[in-house]
Amino acid sequence: MAFLILKNGEEEIHSLHIAEEVTTVGRGEENHLQIHDIKSSRNHCHLERHHQKYKLVDLESQNGTRVNGLRVNKKMLDDGDEIQIGKTIVATPITTYYKHITMKTYNN
């Protein structure tokens, strides 16, 4: 079982159980996880489940998606990877026993 956990600093704002084979992320209301970040595209990226791991796919977003500081189009995620969408940071310890993805937003 995997979760997306949206945080503002250390405060948990929202969590979402990942039940789909593909989980969408972006500013648009139609996404599984909506990010309120001006640098996020309406349909920014998605996470594809591959057995016990997840692959991040950027959906040709205007501002791009970064993993561990590097801009990527596609990347199989590893434990501890950080995904950045605008000012939103996602830490991804996704193959641990509890399997969760933590998103942090910084209001600066």
PABA-896270 format. One line per field, with one value per residue: residue in one letter; chain; x, y, z of N, C-alpha, C in turn. Coordinates in nm, 4 decimals. Layout:
<sites>
code (a;...)
unit (A;...)
nu (X;...)
nv (Y;...)
nw (Z;...)
cau (X;...)
cav (Y;...)
caw (Z;...)
cu (X;...)
cv (Y;...)
cw (Z;...)
</sites>
This chain:
<sites>
code (m;a;f;l;i;l;k;n;g;e;e;e;i;h;s;l;h;i;a;e;e;v;t;t;v;g;r;g;e;e;n;h;l;q;i;h;d;i;k;s;s;r;n;h;c;h;l;e;r;h;h;q;k;y;k;l;v;d;l;e;s;q;n;g;t;r;v;n;g;l;r;v;n;k;k;m;l;d;d;g;d;e;i;q;i;g;k;t;i;v;a;t;p;i;t;t;y;y;k;h;i;t;m;k;t;y;n;n)
unit (A;A;A;A;A;A;A;A;A;A;A;A;A;A;A;A;A;A;A;A;A;A;A;A;A;A;A;A;A;A;A;A;A;A;A;A;A;A;A;A;A;A;A;A;A;A;A;A;A;A;A;A;A;A;A;A;A;A;A;A;A;A;A;A;A;A;A;A;A;A;A;A;A;A;A;A;A;A;A;A;A;A;A;A;A;A;A;A;A;A;A;A;A;A;A;A;A;A;A;A;A;A;A;A;A;A;A;A)
nu (0.0848;0.0597;0.1103;0.0450;0.1645;0.0895;0.2587;0.3083;0.5822;0.6528;0.3998;0.1340;-0.0860;-0.2581;-0.3391;-0.3142;-0.4216;-0.2592;-0.4146;-0.4471;-0.3172;-0.1893;-0.1106;-0.2111;-0.0660;-0.0847;-0.1845;-0.4506;-0.7964;-0.8806;-0.6820;-0.5386;-0.3817;-0.3845;-0.1856;-0.1219;0.0491;0.1948;0.3827;0.3321;0.2047;-0.1225;-0.1779;0.0692;0.2577;0.2836;0.2632;0.3599;0.2749;0.4921;0.5107;0.6527;0.7575;0.7768;0.7375;0.8205;0.6733;0.7096;0.4728;0.5250;0.5407;0.5388;0.7297;0.8817;0.9945;1.1789;1.4130;1.5927;1.7225;1.7833;1.6586;1.4062;1.2516;1.1478;1.1699;1.2656;1.1782;1.3695;1.4286;1.4129;1.4455;1.3983;1.1369;1.0758;0.8417;0.7899;0.7850;0.7258;0.8178;0.8847;0.9516;1.0617;1.0376;0.9581;0.9705;0.9816;0.8595;0.6153;0.5593;0.5337;0.4905;0.6184;0.5123;0.6203;0.5381;0.6504;0.5908;0.7099)
nv (-0.1178;0.2211;0.5708;0.9183;1.1973;1.5141;1.7945;2.0944;2.2456;2.0907;2.0101;1.7928;1.8104;1.6785;1.3457;1.0798;0.7730;0.5624;0.4050;0.3541;0.2397;0.4371;0.7468;1.0745;1.4039;1.7478;2.0926;2.1087;2.0357;1.7810;1.5985;1.3227;1.3995;1.7223;2.0028;2.3064;2.5133;2.7702;2.7240;2.4749;2.2713;2.2320;1.9588;1.8010;1.5850;1.2238;0.9264;0.6033;0.2791;0.0106;-0.2936;-0.3112;-0.0580;0.2874;0.4846;0.8008;1.0266;1.3055;1.5258;1.6809;1.9312;2.2872;2.4087;2.1964;1.8926;1.7967;1.5593;1.4857;1.7284;1.7345;1.7950;1.5954;1.3736;1.1176;0.8840;0.6102;0.5759;0.5848;0.4837;0.7592;0.9541;1.2888;1.4704;1.7592;2.0050;2.3042;2.4975;2.2895;2.0053;1.6601;1.3897;1.0587;0.7781;0.5084;0.2285;0.1252;-0.0442;0.0829;0.2337;0.5288;0.8555;1.1691;1.4978;1.8275;2.1637;2.4934;2.8057;3.0705)
nw (0.0000;-0.0849;-0.0239;-0.0888;0.0686;0.1511;0.2612;0.4518;0.5332;0.8305;0.8859;0.8240;0.5580;0.3820;0.2872;0.0512;-0.0568;-0.2790;-0.5183;-0.7800;-1.0993;-1.2360;-1.1088;-1.1048;-1.0982;-1.0384;-1.1023;-1.1779;-1.1010;-1.1698;-1.1147;-0.9280;-0.7123;-0.6247;-0.6697;-0.5271;-0.6562;-0.8228;-1.0223;-1.1094;-1.3658;-1.5148;-1.5696;-1.4593;-1.3983;-1.3745;-1.1698;-1.2315;-1.1425;-1.0995;-1.0183;-0.7087;-0.7184;-0.8364;-1.1292;-1.2360;-1.4587;-1.6492;-1.7836;-2.0160;-1.8954;-1.8436;-1.6697;-1.5932;-1.4211;-1.1423;-1.0195;-0.7428;-0.7838;-1.0552;-1.3798;-1.5230;-1.7624;-1.7533;-1.4877;-1.2922;-0.9637;-0.6615;-0.3177;-0.1004;-0.2991;-0.4157;-0.5432;-0.7257;-0.7864;-0.9006;-0.6147;-0.4584;-0.2813;-0.2977;-0.1048;-0.1483;-0.0048;-0.1121;-0.1277;0.1209;0.4174;0.4957;0.2737;0.1478;0.0091;0.0547;0.0391;0.0447;0.0913;0.0561;0.1742;0.0663)
cau (0.0000;0.1386;0.0393;0.1039;0.1389;0.1177;0.2955;0.3535;0.6838;0.6393;0.2578;0.0656;-0.2072;-0.3470;-0.2778;-0.3915;-0.3839;-0.2384;-0.4841;-0.4490;-0.1920;-0.1300;-0.1576;-0.1815;-0.0281;-0.0818;-0.2659;-0.5907;-0.8835;-0.9021;-0.5702;-0.5506;-0.3241;-0.3807;-0.0814;-0.1498;0.1791;0.1812;0.4756;0.2844;0.1123;-0.2540;-0.1472;0.2144;0.3281;0.2127;0.3419;0.3140;0.3158;0.5600;0.5273;0.6704;0.8245;0.7015;0.8091;0.7706;0.6715;0.6711;0.3757;0.5640;0.5050;0.6100;0.8435;0.9577;0.9951;1.3161;1.4351;1.7236;1.7813;1.8047;1.5353;1.3860;1.1278;1.1036;1.2687;1.2224;1.2103;1.4362;1.4081;1.4756;1.4480;1.3164;1.0757;1.0434;0.7484;0.7873;0.8401;0.6773;0.9176;0.8296;1.0515;0.9997;1.0797;0.8396;0.9801;0.9894;0.7445;0.4923;0.5424;0.4675;0.5586;0.5896;0.5230;0.6295;0.5273;0.7100;0.5249;0.8075)
cav (0.0000;0.3428;0.6956;1.0498;1.2800;1.6540;1.8657;2.2332;2.2359;1.9628;1.9842;1.7147;1.8772;1.5863;1.2208;1.0128;0.6344;0.5381;0.2813;0.3431;0.2036;0.5659;0.8525;1.2027;1.5127;1.8766;2.2021;2.0890;1.9644;1.6434;1.5140;1.2498;1.4909;1.8586;2.0850;2.4498;2.5757;2.8441;2.6697;2.3429;2.2716;2.1743;1.8152;1.8180;1.4573;1.1140;0.8162;0.4738;0.1698;-0.1034;-0.3870;-0.2415;0.0704;0.3863;0.5592;0.9359;1.0704;1.4452;1.5333;1.7980;2.0492;2.4080;2.4359;2.0731;1.8181;1.7635;1.4521;1.5083;1.8493;1.7241;1.7913;1.4640;1.3455;0.9909;0.8306;0.5116;0.6363;0.5054;0.5311;0.8855;1.0527;1.4079;1.5255;1.9010;2.0659;2.4415;2.5017;2.1715;1.8988;1.5289;1.2900;0.9337;0.6478;0.4340;0.0828;0.0863;-0.1223;0.1614;0.2864;0.6576;0.9650;1.2894;1.6224;1.9442;2.2917;2.6025;2.9324;3.1810)
caw (0.0000;-0.0945;0.0033;-0.1132;0.1861;0.1224;0.3833;0.4507;0.6376;0.9000;0.9087;0.7209;0.5112;0.3112;0.2425;-0.0528;-0.0836;-0.4216;-0.5530;-0.9262;-1.1674;-1.2700;-1.0195;-1.1680;-1.0098;-1.1069;-1.0499;-1.2153;-1.0076;-1.2148;-1.0724;-0.8019;-0.6135;-0.6761;-0.6088;-0.5369;-0.6789;-0.9489;-1.1221;-1.1492;-1.4797;-1.4857;-1.5669;-1.4517;-1.4098;-1.3113;-1.1159;-1.2819;-1.0550;-1.1606;-0.9062;-0.5804;-0.7421;-0.9136;-1.2320;-1.2549;-1.5986;-1.6683;-1.8938;-2.0961;-1.8172;-1.8845;-1.5814;-1.5718;-1.2964;-1.1025;-0.9226;-0.6812;-0.8406;-1.2003;-1.4586;-1.5844;-1.8349;-1.6951;-1.3941;-1.1938;-0.8351;-0.5589;-0.1814;-0.0643;-0.4069;-0.3964;-0.6639;-0.7092;-0.8810;-0.8514;-0.4794;-0.3881;-0.2728;-0.2651;-0.0664;-0.1900;0.0484;-0.1561;-0.1201;0.2605;0.4629;0.4959;0.1388;0.1380;-0.0594;0.1310;-0.0368;0.1305;0.0210;0.1304;0.1408;0.0716)
cu (0.0892;0.0499;0.1177;0.0670;0.1843;0.1436;0.3292;0.4517;0.6744;0.4932;0.1967;-0.0658;-0.3074;-0.2717;-0.3727;-0.3368;-0.3706;-0.2987;-0.4781;-0.3147;-0.1148;-0.1939;-0.1147;-0.1573;-0.0256;-0.1747;-0.4151;-0.6678;-0.9028;-0.7918;-0.6013;-0.4951;-0.3102;-0.2768;-0.1150;-0.0164;0.1724;0.2725;0.4400;0.1903;-0.0188;-0.2437;0.0047;0.2912;0.2372;0.3118;0.2796;0.3641;0.3738;0.5972;0.5388;0.7369;0.7341;0.7924;0.7419;0.7805;0.6237;0.5817;0.3975;0.5208;0.5923;0.7363;0.9233;0.9403;1.1391;1.3145;1.5784;1.7971;1.8025;1.6710;1.5242;1.2564;1.0640;1.2121;1.2033;1.2697;1.2727;1.4031;1.4813;1.4874;1.3602;1.2684;1.0418;0.9559;0.7287;0.8558;0.7965;0.7814;0.8480;0.9460;0.9883;1.0632;0.9735;0.8519;0.9987;0.8617;0.6150;0.4639;0.4638;0.5561;0.5196;0.6117;0.5265;0.6144;0.5826;0.6495;0.6228;0.7765)
cv (0.1239;0.4643;0.8138;1.1336;1.4216;1.7258;2.0101;2.2430;2.0981;1.9225;1.9069;1.7821;1.7770;1.4576;1.1519;0.8725;0.6175;0.4024;0.2531;0.2948;0.3297;0.6713;0.9861;1.3108;1.6414;1.9772;2.1824;2.0042;1.8175;1.5474;1.4399;1.3336;1.6281;1.9382;2.2305;2.5243;2.6407;2.7908;2.5271;2.3590;2.2063;2.0219;1.8045;1.6874;1.3466;1.0100;0.6867;0.3650;0.0571;-0.1980;-0.3075;-0.1048;0.1611;0.4573;0.6953;0.9712;1.2147;1.4518;1.6592;1.9272;2.1677;2.4305;2.3115;2.0128;1.7803;1.6473;1.4684;1.6243;1.8476;1.7160;1.6581;1.4621;1.2192;0.9435;0.7286;0.5635;0.5359;0.5621;0.6629;0.9868;1.1713;1.4596;1.6699;1.9466;2.2079;2.4478;2.3818;2.0610;1.7700;1.4372;1.1534;0.8086;0.5441;0.2827;0.0358;0.0124;-0.0437;0.2287;0.4171;0.7564;1.0908;1.4109;1.7369;2.0689;2.3991;2.7327;3.0465;3.2819)
cw (0.0000;-0.0712;-0.0514;0.0077;0.1558;0.2534;0.3532;0.5653;0.7003;0.9205;0.7921;0.6872;0.4556;0.2816;0.1453;-0.0713;-0.2343;-0.4552;-0.7028;-0.9800;-1.2062;-1.1802;-1.0778;-1.0630;-1.0915;-1.0423;-1.0754;-1.1161;-1.0438;-1.1701;-0.9433;-0.6874;-0.6777;-0.5973;-0.6332;-0.5429;-0.8161;-1.0592;-1.1642;-1.2681;-1.4380;-1.4753;-1.5738;-1.4745;-1.3580;-1.2613;-1.1648;-1.1881;-1.1383;-1.0477;-0.7763;-0.5968;-0.8247;-1.0111;-1.2458;-1.4027;-1.6023;-1.7922;-1.9777;-2.0277;-1.8572;-1.8015;-1.5450;-1.4336;-1.2673;-1.0045;-0.8735;-0.7478;-0.9905;-1.2729;-1.5314;-1.6637;-1.7794;-1.6007;-1.3032;-1.0582;-0.7390;-0.4221;-0.1600;-0.1765;-0.3692;-0.5304;-0.6348;-0.8240;-0.8328;-0.7168;-0.3961;-0.3964;-0.2303;-0.2296;-0.0893;-0.1306;0.0148;-0.1503;0.0234;0.2996;0.4544;0.3622;0.1347;0.0631;0.0148;0.0435;0.0623;0.0443;0.1135;0.0836;0.1635;-0.0358)
</sites>
